[in-house]
Amino acid sequence: MPKALISLFSVLLMLAANVAFAHQQKAAETTVLFNKRSGELEVMHRFYLHDTEHAVQSLFDKHADILDSDKTQQQFANYVAKHFLTRKLTDEAMPLSDVGYEVEGKFFWVYQSTKLPNELKGLKLYNGALRDLWPTQINMVNIEGKGKVRTLYFSDDKDWLVVKF
């Protein structure tokens, strides 16, 4: 195979790889941590920054800027807070307080917390962030600090999922 053809093939492969990595992931990860030291249930949402860039322009304004606008960052954090809900198994709401948000590398993080109840035998969780925008969005939630790590997947028509301890 001639060198020029090999070089062209290599360049095409690199371009294809860059296009693949530039696509939206349409996936997010949340950690729900039972922190016995602080007495808090800590919630940490991690979104791909590329996804949030597209999302805020669809959700808020076509000029919204998740990287450089505090207003847009706060709007997105508020959106996430409205789309992530916690309840006790008795269906009693466990309201979360907003702790903050940040851009870190290729991720946008949103933090929430609430005081740990004394007796908690499980949780009902709802994670609809970005699922109203993209039906193929998958939100994975890891529950840590109550025995083995448990994972819930919010996709398709799954709204409220339950984890028991």
Buried (B, 14 or more C-beta within 10 A) or exposed (E): EEEEEEEEEEEEEEEEEEEEEEEBEBBBBBBBBBEEEEEBBBBBBBBBBBBBBBBBBEBBEEEBBBEEBEEBBEBBBEBBBEBBBBBBBEEEEBEBEBBEBEBEEEBBBBBBBBEBEEEBEBBBBBBBBBBEBBEEBBBBBBBBBBEEEBEBEBBEEBEEBEBEE
